[in-house]
Amino acid sequence: MNGPQAEITIFDFKKPEELRRWVTMDDRVMGGASKSCLGHSEKGDVRFRGNVRLNERNLGFASVRSKNSEFDLKTFEGVRIRVKGDGKIYRLNMKTEKHHDGFLYQHDFHSGDGGWMEHSIPFEAFLPFFRGKHAKDAPPLDPGSIKSFGLMVVGQEGDFELDIEHIKAYGKSRTPELSPFSS
């Protein structure tokens, strides 16, 4: 289909109520010592910040994720995330299952060096992981059945700070007939 690419906002972090849809999940759930939080920055967007502490095997992570919902993005090609960061590598995550212990579809992105940048990531670029290991035999990400989104910093010891303005879905379809998600 030719014409302008359509997009829809999934998370607009300039809206204060958006924070209520997200929770923190750090390596403390597995005995680690990393700590993070999600809050508003002085500019009105959202800031994911904290500290990653590596264990004796050089493992450690901090993450936040949206609460379970229904995101039907099958008419879109991928997602866009607008960020301003500290130069570290972050991961954008998606889950297609409501329970915690399932495949996590991930894509790494660079946070920049203090200026705003936008990453457009096609759905097929997200790789499946299970408990931190690449799950080569897992099915590809199904954009029609996404249950949650997440952000993560892994294996990079020290303080971190990432501002996020929005997460959007993009595609070539003009306008979806229904909202792509429900709360």
TORPA-4810 file (N, C-alpha, C, O; in nm, 3 decimals):
<nodes>
NODE_1_0.085_-0.118_0.000_0.000_0.000_0.000_0.089_0.123_0.000_0.178_0.135_0.084_M
NODE_2_0.067_0.216_-0.092_0.144_0.339_-0.098_0.079_0.447_-0.013_-0.032_0.429_0.037_N
NODE_3_0.148_0.557_0.004_0.091_0.668_0.081_0.167_0.686_0.211_0.261_0.613_0.240_G
NODE_4_0.124_0.785_0.289_0.195_0.814_0.414_0.178_0.702_0.516_0.075_0.636_0.522_P
NODE_5_0.282_0.683_0.595_0.275_0.582_0.700_0.189_0.633_0.814_0.205_0.746_0.859_Q
NODE_6_0.098_0.549_0.860_0.015_0.583_0.976_0.092_0.547_1.103_0.178_0.460_1.101_A
NODE_7_0.060_0.613_1.209_0.114_0.575_1.338_0.011_0.604_1.445_-0.078_0.687_1.428_E
NODE_8_0.025_0.534_1.555_-0.065_0.552_1.668_0.020_0.552_1.795_0.116_0.476_1.807_I
NODE_9_-0.015_0.637_1.888_0.058_0.646_2.014_0.011_0.535_2.108_-0.108_0.521_2.135_T
NODE_10_0.106_0.459_2.156_0.076_0.354_2.253_0.094_0.409_2.395_0.007_0.391_2.480_I
NODE_11_0.206_0.477_2.418_0.234_0.540_2.547_0.281_0.682_2.521_0.383_0.703_2.454_F
NODE_12_0.208_0.780_2.572_0.247_0.921_2.565_0.291_0.962_2.705_0.208_0.991_2.791_D
NODE_13_0.421_0.964_2.727_0.473_0.988_2.861_0.467_1.133_2.905_0.512_1.166_3.015_F
NODE_14_0.414_1.219_2.822_0.389_1.357_2.867_0.262_1.363_2.951_0.237_1.462_3.020_K
NODE_15_0.181_1.257_2.947_0.058_1.248_3.027_0.092_1.188_3.163_0.141_1.075_3.170_K
NODE_16_0.067_1.261_3.272_0.103_1.212_3.406_0.041_1.076_3.441_0.104_0.997_3.512_P
NODE_17_-0.079_1.048_3.394_-0.146_0.922_3.429_-0.079_0.799_3.367_-0.107_0.686_3.408_E
NODE_18_0.008_0.820_3.269_0.072_0.709_3.201_0.158_0.626_3.297_0.171_0.505_3.279_E
NODE_19_0.217_0.690_3.397_0.303_0.618_3.492_0.228_0.509_3.568_0.289_0.409_3.607_L
NODE_20_0.098_0.526_3.588_0.021_0.426_3.663_0.010_0.294_3.588_-0.028_0.192_3.647_R
NODE_21_0.043_0.294_3.461_0.036_0.171_3.380_0.166_0.093_3.379_0.177_-0.008_3.309_R
NODE_22_0.267_0.138_3.456_0.400_0.075_3.455_0.442_0.035_3.596_0.403_0.097_3.695_W
NODE_23_0.524_-0.072_3.604_0.579_-0.121_3.730_0.728_-0.149_3.713_0.776_-0.172_3.602_V
NODE_24_0.800_-0.147_3.824_0.944_-0.177_3.825_0.965_-0.326_3.849_0.895_-0.387_3.929_T
NODE_25_1.063_-0.382_3.780_1.100_-0.523_3.802_1.250_-0.536_3.781_1.297_-0.551_3.668_M
NODE_26_1.325_-0.530_3.889_1.470_-0.537_3.883_1.520_-0.676_3.919_1.440_-0.765_3.951_D
NODE_27_1.652_-0.696_3.912_1.709_-0.827_3.942_1.693_-0.867_4.088_1.732_-0.977_4.126_D
NODE_28_1.638_-0.780_4.170_1.611_-0.813_4.311_1.515_-0.931_4.322_1.516_-1.004_4.421_R
NODE_29_1.431_-0.950_4.219_1.339_-1.065_4.220_1.415_-1.197_4.214_1.359_-1.303_4.241_V
NODE_30_1.545_-1.190_4.177_1.629_-1.310_4.167_1.750_-1.299_4.260_1.850_-1.368_4.240_M
NODE_31_1.741_-1.214_4.361_1.849_-1.201_4.459_1.953_-1.097_4.425_2.054_-1.088_4.494_G
NODE_32_1.933_-1.018_4.320_2.029_-0.914_4.281_2.018_-0.790_4.366_1.940_-0.785_4.462_G
NODE_33_2.097_-0.688_4.331_2.102_-0.565_4.410_2.076_-0.440_4.328_2.093_-0.329_4.378_A
NODE_34_2.034_-0.456_4.202_2.005_-0.339_4.118_1.875_-0.275_4.162_1.790_-0.341_4.222_S
NODE_35_1.861_-0.146_4.131_1.742_-0.073_4.175_1.709_0.034_4.072_1.798_0.104_4.023_K
NODE_36_1.580_0.046_4.039_1.539_0.148_3.943_1.403_0.206_3.980_1.333_0.154_4.067_S
NODE_37_1.369_0.315_3.913_1.237_0.375_3.929_1.200_0.445_3.799_1.285_0.472_3.714_C
NODE_38_1.074_0.474_3.787_1.020_0.545_3.673_0.945_0.664_3.727_0.853_0.648_3.807_L
NODE_39_0.982_0.784_3.683_0.916_0.906_3.732_0.926_1.015_3.628_0.993_1.000_3.526_G
NODE_40_0.858_1.125_3.654_0.860_1.235_3.559_0.989_1.317_3.573_1.037_1.341_3.684_H
NODE_41_1.043_1.359_3.459_1.161_1.445_3.459_1.114_1.590_3.469_0.995_1.618_3.467_S
NODE_42_1.210_1.680_3.481_1.176_1.823_3.489_1.114_1.874_3.359_1.049_1.979_3.360_E
NODE_43_1.132_1.805_3.248_1.077_1.846_3.118_0.937_1.791_3.095_0.872_1.827_2.997_K
NODE_44_0.889_1.703_3.184_0.754_1.652_3.171_0.743_1.516_3.104_0.634_1.459_3.099_G
NODE_45_0.854_1.463_3.052_0.851_1.327_2.998_0.878_1.231_3.114_0.874_1.272_3.230_D
NODE_46_0.907_1.106_3.084_0.932_1.007_3.189_1.080_0.973_3.191_1.145_0.964_3.087_V
NODE_47_1.131_0.953_3.311_1.272_0.917_3.329_1.281_0.780_3.397_1.227_0.760_3.506_R
NODE_48_1.350_0.687_3.330_1.383_0.556_3.384_1.525_0.570_3.436_1.618_0.592_3.358_F
NODE_49_1.544_0.557_3.567_1.677_0.578_3.623_1.701_0.481_3.738_1.608_0.422_3.793_R
NODE_50_1.827_0.468_3.772_1.863_0.382_3.884_2.008_0.342_3.879_2.093_0.415_3.828_G
NODE_51_2.035_0.224_3.934_2.171_0.174_3.943_2.171_0.024_3.920_2.093_-0.049_3.982_N
NODE_52_2.259_-0.022_3.831_2.275_-0.166_3.808_2.398_-0.212_3.884_2.506_-0.153_3.871_V
NODE_53_2.381_-0.317_3.963_2.492_-0.378_4.036_2.509_-0.519_3.984_2.415_-0.599_3.986_R
NODE_54_2.628_-0.549_3.938_2.656_-0.681_3.884_2.694_-0.779_3.996_2.756_-0.741_4.095_L
NODE_55_2.654_-0.904_3.978_2.690_-1.006_4.076_2.825_-1.068_4.039_2.894_-1.019_3.949_N
NODE_56_2.863_-1.176_4.107_2.993_-1.240_4.084_3.006_-1.298_3.943_3.117_-1.324_3.898_E
NODE_57_2.893_-1.320_3.873_2.897_-1.372_3.735_2.879_-1.259_3.633_2.852_-1.286_3.516_R
NODE_58_2.894_-1.133_3.676_2.878_-1.014_3.592_2.737_-1.003_3.534_2.719_-0.956_3.422_N
NODE_59_2.637_-1.047_3.612_2.497_-1.036_3.571_2.427_-0.934_3.659_2.456_-0.923_3.778_L
NODE_60_2.337_-0.862_3.600_2.256_-0.765_3.672_2.171_-0.688_3.574_2.213_-0.661_3.462_G
NODE_61_2.047_-0.652_3.617_1.959_-0.575_3.529_1.862_-0.492_3.611_1.834_-0.521_3.727_F
NODE_62_1.812_-0.389_3.546_1.703_-0.308_3.599_1.601_-0.295_3.488_1.637_-0.279_3.372_A
NODE_63_1.473_-0.300_3.524_1.371_-0.291_3.419_1.240_-0.235_3.473_1.213_-0.236_3.593_S
NODE_64_1.162_-0.186_3.380_1.024_-0.144_3.405_0.939_-0.205_3.294_0.988_-0.229_3.183_V
NODE_65_0.812_-0.230_3.324_0.723_-0.285_3.222_0.583_-0.232_3.244_0.545_-0.194_3.354_R
NODE_66_0.508_-0.231_3.136_0.368_-0.189_3.147_0.287_-0.303_3.208_0.321_-0.420_3.192_S
NODE_67_0.180_-0.268_3.275_0.089_-0.369_3.327_0.022_-0.438_3.209_0.011_-0.380_3.101_K
NODE_68_-0.023_-0.561_3.230_-0.086_-0.637_3.123_-0.208_-0.564_3.067_-0.289_-0.507_3.140_N
NODE_69_-0.217_-0.568_2.939_-0.327_-0.509_2.864_-0.338_-0.587_2.733_-0.277_-0.692_2.720_S
NODE_70_-0.415_-0.537_2.639_-0.427_-0.600_2.507_-0.385_-0.496_2.403_-0.450_-0.393_2.388_E
NODE_71_-0.277_-0.524_2.331_-0.226_-0.436_2.227_-0.233_-0.511_2.095_-0.148_-0.597_2.069_F
NODE_72_-0.330_-0.481_2.013_-0.343_-0.547_1.883_-0.280_-0.456_1.778_-0.342_-0.361_1.732_D
NODE_73_-0.157_-0.487_1.742_-0.081_-0.403_1.650_-0.052_-0.475_1.519_0.045_-0.442_1.450_L
NODE_74_-0.135_-0.572_1.483_-0.108_-0.654_1.364_-0.114_-0.576_1.234_-0.059_-0.621_1.133_K
NODE_75_-0.179_-0.460_1.231_-0.184_-0.380_1.108_-0.066_-0.284_1.096_-0.060_-0.205_1.002_T
NODE_76_0.027_-0.291_1.191_0.143_-0.203_1.192_0.269_-0.281_1.161_0.271_-0.404_1.167_F
NODE_77_0.375_-0.209_1.127_0.503_-0.272_1.090_0.603_-0.279_1.204_0.691_-0.365_1.205_E
NODE_78_0.590_-0.187_1.301_0.687_-0.184_1.409_0.654_-0.075_1.508_0.546_-0.017_1.506_G
NODE_79_0.751_-0.047_1.596_0.733_0.055_1.699_0.843_0.160_1.690_0.955_0.133_1.646_V
NODE_80_0.806_0.280_1.734_0.902_0.392_1.744_0.909_0.433_1.889_0.808_0.445_1.958_R
NODE_81_1.032_0.456_1.934_1.053_0.505_2.070_1.143_0.627_2.063_1.247_0.626_1.997_I
NODE_82_1.102_0.733_2.131_1.180_0.857_2.135_1.243_0.869_2.272_1.174_0.871_2.374_R
NODE_83_1.377_0.876_2.273_1.452_0.873_2.399_1.565_0.976_2.400_1.610_1.024_2.296_V
NODE_84_1.609_1.006_2.520_1.730_1.086_2.542_1.803_1.017_2.655_1.748_0.998_2.763_K
NODE_85_1.929_0.979_2.631_1.994_0.897_2.731_2.135_0.934_2.765_2.183_1.044_2.737_G
NODE_86_2.200_0.838_2.826_2.331_0.854_2.888_2.441_0.780_2.813_2.552_0.765_2.865_D
NODE_87_2.412_0.734_2.691_2.512_0.663_2.613_2.510_0.512_2.631_2.586_0.441_2.565_G
NODE_88_2.426_0.461_2.720_2.420_0.316_2.742_2.328_0.250_2.640_2.252_0.316_2.569_K
NODE_89_2.337_0.118_2.634_2.250_0.038_2.549_2.132_-0.008_2.634_2.150_-0.059_2.745_I
NODE_90_2.011_0.011_2.582_1.888_-0.030_2.650_1.816_-0.131_2.564_1.848_-0.149_2.446_Y
NODE_91_1.718_-0.199_2.623_1.636_-0.294_2.550_1.490_-0.253_2.558_1.440_-0.216_2.664_R
NODE_92_1.425_-0.259_2.444_1.280_-0.245_2.439_1.225_-0.386_2.434_1.268_-0.466_2.351_L
NODE_93_1.131_-0.418_2.522_1.076_-0.552_2.535_0.927_-0.555_2.505_0.857_-0.455_2.523_N
NODE_94_0.881_-0.671_2.460_0.738_-0.696_2.445_0.710_-0.839_2.489_0.790_-0.929_2.464_M
NODE_95_0.596_-0.859_2.554_0.550_-0.993_2.592_0.418_-1.020_2.524_0.336_-0.930_2.505_K
NODE_96_0.397_-1.146_2.488_0.269_-1.185_2.427_0.188_-1.275_2.520_0.080_-1.321_2.484_T
NODE_97_0.241_-1.300_2.638_0.172_-1.383_2.737_0.147_-1.299_2.862_0.229_-1.214_2.896_E
NODE_98_0.036_-1.324_2.930_0.004_-1.246_3.049_0.085_-1.286_3.171_0.113_-1.203_3.257_K
NODE_99_0.124_-1.414_3.179_0.200_-1.458_3.296_0.345_-1.409_3.285_0.396_-1.382_3.176_H
NODE_100_0.408_-1.400_3.398_0.543_-1.343_3.404_0.647_-1.431_3.337_0.738_-1.379_3.272_H
NODE_101_0.636_-1.561_3.350_0.741_-1.652_3.304_0.709_-1.700_3.162_0.651_-1.807_3.144_D
NODE_102_0.747_-1.623_3.063_0.724_-1.659_2.924_0.830_-1.594_2.837_0.928_-1.539_2.887_G
NODE_103_0.811_-1.601_2.707_0.906_-1.540_2.615_0.900_-1.388_2.627_0.793_-1.329_2.644_F
NODE_104_1.016_-1.327_2.617_1.031_-1.182_2.616_1.097_-1.148_2.484_1.209_-1.192_2.457_L
NODE_105_1.029_-1.070_2.402_1.082_-1.032_2.271_1.156_-0.900_2.289_1.098_-0.802_2.337_Y
NODE_106_1.285_-0.897_2.251_1.370_-0.783_2.285_1.444_-0.729_2.163_1.473_-0.800_2.067_Q
NODE_107_1.471_-0.599_2.170_1.557_-0.534_2.071_1.640_-0.428_2.144_1.585_-0.345_2.216_H
NODE_108_1.771_-0.431_2.124_1.861_-0.333_2.186_1.861_-0.203_2.105_1.847_-0.205_1.983_D
NODE_109_1.876_-0.091_2.176_1.892_0.038_2.110_1.988_0.124_2.190_2.000_0.110_2.312_F
NODE_110_2.056_0.212_2.120_2.151_0.305_2.183_2.074_0.427_2.231_1.986_0.477_2.161_H
NODE_111_2.108_0.475_2.348_2.033_0.586_2.407_2.084_0.724_2.367_2.026_0.825_2.406_S
NODE_112_2.191_0.729_2.289_2.244_0.860_2.248_2.337_0.916_2.352_2.374_0.850_2.449_G
NODE_113_2.373_1.042_2.331_2.469_1.106_2.422_2.414_1.235_2.479_2.486_1.333_2.492_D
NODE_114_2.287_1.234_2.512_2.227_1.351_2.574_2.128_1.424_2.486_2.056_1.511_2.536_G
NODE_115_2.121_1.393_2.358_2.023_1.455_2.269_1.909_1.359_2.239_1.925_1.238_2.250_G
NODE_116_1.794_1.413_2.202_1.679_1.330_2.169_1.704_1.253_2.041_1.761_1.306_1.946_W
NODE_117_1.661_1.127_2.039_1.668_1.045_1.918_1.547_0.952_1.914_1.491_0.916_2.018_M
NODE_118_1.510_0.916_1.793_1.395_0.827_1.776_1.441_0.702_1.702_1.510_0.710_1.600_E
NODE_119_1.402_0.586_1.755_1.435_0.458_1.694_1.307_0.397_1.638_1.207_0.387_1.708_H
NODE_120_1.311_0.357_1.511_1.201_0.283_1.448_1.245_0.139_1.434_1.342_0.109_1.363_S
NODE_121_1.174_0.049_1.501_1.215_-0.091_1.508_1.104_-0.179_1.451_0.995_-0.183_1.508_I
NODE_122_1.129_-0.249_1.340_1.026_-0.338_1.285_1.002_-0.457_1.379_1.094_-0.501_1.447_P
NODE_123_0.880_-0.507_1.381_0.847_-0.619_1.470_0.937_-0.740_1.448_0.973_-0.809_1.543_F
NODE_124_0.974_-0.766_1.321_1.056_-0.886_1.295_1.197_-0.874_1.351_1.270_-0.973_1.355_E
NODE_125_1.238_-0.754_1.396_1.371_-0.736_1.455_1.376_-0.778_1.602_1.484_-0.791_1.659_A
NODE_126_1.260_-0.799_1.663_1.257_-0.840_1.804_1.285_-0.989_1.815_1.220_-1.071_1.751_F
NODE_127_1.384_-1.024_1.898_1.424_-1.163_1.916_1.365_-1.221_2.044_1.355_-1.150_2.144_L
NODE_128_1.326_-1.349_2.043_1.268_-1.410_2.163_1.377_-1.455_2.261_1.479_-1.512_2.223_P
NODE_129_1.351_-1.427_2.389_1.439_-1.470_2.497_1.355_-1.537_2.604_1.238_-1.503_2.623_F
NODE_130_1.415_-1.631_2.674_1.350_-1.695_2.788_1.452_-1.700_2.901_1.557_-1.762_2.889_F
NODE_131_1.420_-1.633_3.011_1.509_-1.624_3.127_1.649_-1.579_3.089_1.749_-1.633_3.136_R
NODE_132_1.655_-1.478_3.002_1.781_-1.416_2.963_1.858_-1.484_2.853_1.964_-1.435_2.813_G
NODE_133_1.808_-1.596_2.802_1.878_-1.668_2.696_1.796_-1.666_2.568_1.674_-1.681_2.570_K
NODE_134_1.866_-1.648_2.456_1.799_-1.644_2.326_1.727_-1.777_2.303_1.789_-1.883_2.311_H
NODE_135_1.598_-1.771_2.274_1.515_-1.890_2.251_1.499_-1.908_2.101_1.401_-1.863_2.042_A
NODE_136_1.595_-1.974_2.039_1.599_-1.986_1.893_1.479_-2.058_1.834_1.442_-2.032_1.720_K
NODE_137_1.418_-2.149_1.909_1.305_-2.226_1.859_1.170_-2.162_1.889_1.066_-2.219_1.855_D
NODE_138_1.169_-2.045_1.950_1.043_-1.978_1.983_0.979_-1.920_1.858_1.048_-1.890_1.761_A
NODE_139_0.847_-1.904_1.860_0.781_-1.841_1.745_0.820_-1.693_1.738_0.859_-1.635_1.839_P
NODE_140_0.809_-1.632_1.619_0.837_-1.489_1.610_0.731_-1.408_1.686_0.623_-1.458_1.716_P
NODE_141_0.763_-1.285_1.714_0.671_-1.194_1.782_0.542_-1.181_1.701_0.546_-1.158_1.580_L
NODE_142_0.428_-1.197_1.767_0.297_-1.177_1.706_0.247_-1.039_1.746_0.201_-1.022_1.859_D
NODE_143_0.254_-0.939_1.656_0.212_-0.804_1.694_0.063_-0.793_1.724_0.019_-0.692_1.778_P
NODE_144_-0.014_-0.894_1.691_-0.157_-0.892_1.720_-0.191_-0.936_1.861_-0.307_-0.927_1.901_G
NODE_145_-0.093_-0.983_1.937_-0.125_-1.032_2.072_-0.025_-0.985_2.178_0.011_-1.061_2.268_S
NODE_146_0.021_-0.862_2.169_0.114_-0.806_2.268_0.037_-0.775_2.396_-0.070_-0.714_2.392_I
NODE_147_0.094_-0.817_2.508_0.029_-0.795_2.639_0.098_-0.685_2.720_0.034_-0.618_2.800_K
NODE_148_0.230_-0.667_2.699_0.299_-0.562_2.774_0.427_-0.520_2.702_0.481_-0.593_2.619_S
NODE_149_0.472_-0.401_2.736_0.597_-0.344_2.686_0.690_-0.325_2.805_0.645_-0.317_2.919_F
NODE_150_0.820_-0.317_2.778_0.913_-0.294_2.886_1.041_-0.229_2.837_1.072_-0.229_2.718_G
NODE_151_1.116_-0.175_2.931_1.248_-0.117_2.907_1.343_-0.179_3.007_1.307_-0.207_3.122_L
NODE_152_1.466_-0.201_2.963_1.562_-0.273_3.046_1.704_-0.225_3.017_1.737_-0.190_2.904_M
NODE_153_1.786_-0.224_3.120_1.930_-0.205_3.104_1.996_-0.327_3.169_1.964_-0.362_3.283_V
NODE_154_2.088_-0.391_3.096_2.143_-0.521_3.137_2.295_-0.519_3.133_2.355_-0.471_3.036_V
NODE_155_2.359_-0.571_3.238_2.502_-0.597_3.236_2.592_-0.475_3.227_2.710_-0.488_3.195_G
NODE_156_2.539_-0.356_3.254_2.618_-0.233_3.248_2.615_-0.170_3.387_2.520_-0.101_3.424_Q
NODE_157_2.720_-0.196_3.463_2.721_-0.155_3.603_2.723_-0.003_3.618_2.784_0.068_3.539_E
NODE_158_2.654_0.043_3.721_2.655_0.184_3.756_2.521_0.252_3.735_2.421_0.189_3.702_G
NODE_159_2.524_0.383_3.756_2.403_0.463_3.742_2.360_0.472_3.596_2.443_0.465_3.506_D
NODE_160_2.232_0.486_3.574_2.179_0.503_3.439_2.060_0.598_3.444_1.997_0.617_3.549_F
NODE_161_2.032_0.659_3.329_1.921_0.753_3.320_1.876_0.763_3.174_1.955_0.797_3.086_E
NODE_162_1.749_0.734_3.150_1.692_0.736_3.017_1.559_0.809_3.021_1.467_0.768_3.092_L
NODE_163_1.547_0.918_2.945_1.421_0.989_2.931_1.346_0.931_2.813_1.405_0.904_2.708_D
NODE_164_1.215_0.910_2.829_1.131_0.854_2.724_1.014_0.948_2.701_0.942_0.983_2.795_I
NODE_165_0.996_0.990_2.577_0.884_1.078_2.544_0.760_0.999_2.502_0.649_1.027_2.547_E
NODE_166_0.781_0.899_2.416_0.667_0.820_2.370_0.711_0.687_2.311_0.828_0.667_2.276_H
NODE_167_0.613_0.598_2.300_0.626_0.474_2.224_0.506_0.472_2.131_0.392_0.485_2.175_I
NODE_168_0.532_0.456_2.001_0.425_0.456_1.900_0.437_0.332_1.813_0.544_0.270_1.805_K
NODE_169_0.328_0.296_1.748_0.331_0.192_1.644_0.325_0.264_1.511_0.253_0.362_1.495_A
NODE_170_0.402_0.213_1.414_0.400_0.275_1.282_0.368_0.168_1.177_0.391_0.049_1.199_Y
NODE_171_0.317_0.212_1.066_0.285_0.119_0.958_0.239_0.194_0.835_0.236_0.317_0.832_G
NODE_172_0.204_0.120_0.735_0.159_0.180_0.610_0.008_0.192_0.603_-0.045_0.261_0.515_K
NODE_173_-0.064_0.124_0.695_-0.209_0.137_0.694_-0.245_0.280_0.736_-0.173_0.341_0.816_S
NODE_174_-0.351_0.331_0.684_-0.387_0.471_0.712_-0.432_0.491_0.855_-0.357_0.546_0.936_R
NODE_175_-0.551_0.449_0.888_-0.598_0.463_1.026_-0.665_0.333_1.067_-0.748_0.279_0.993_T
NODE_176_-0.631_0.282_1.184_-0.696_0.160_1.227_-0.844_0.186_1.256_-0.882_0.296_1.297_P
NODE_177_-0.927_0.084_1.233_-1.070_0.099_1.257_-1.101_0.109_1.406_-1.191_0.182_1.446_E
NODE_178_-1.026_0.035_1.486_-1.046_0.035_1.630_-0.915_0.071_1.698_-0.808_0.062_1.637_L
NODE_179_-0.923_0.112_1.821_-0.803_0.138_1.898_-0.720_0.010_1.905_-0.778_-0.098_1.923_S
NODE_180_-0.587_0.017_1.892_-0.505_-0.104_1.890_-0.488_-0.168_2.027_-0.427_-0.274_2.037_P
NODE_181_-0.540_-0.107_2.132_-0.525_-0.166_2.264_-0.640_-0.124_2.352_-0.711_-0.028_2.325_F
NODE_182_-0.657_-0.199_2.459_-0.759_-0.166_2.558_-0.696_-0.179_2.694_-0.603_-0.258_2.714_S
NODE_183_-0.745_-0.102_2.788_-0.688_-0.107_2.923_-0.753_-0.214_3.007_-0.718_-0.231_3.124_S
</nodes>
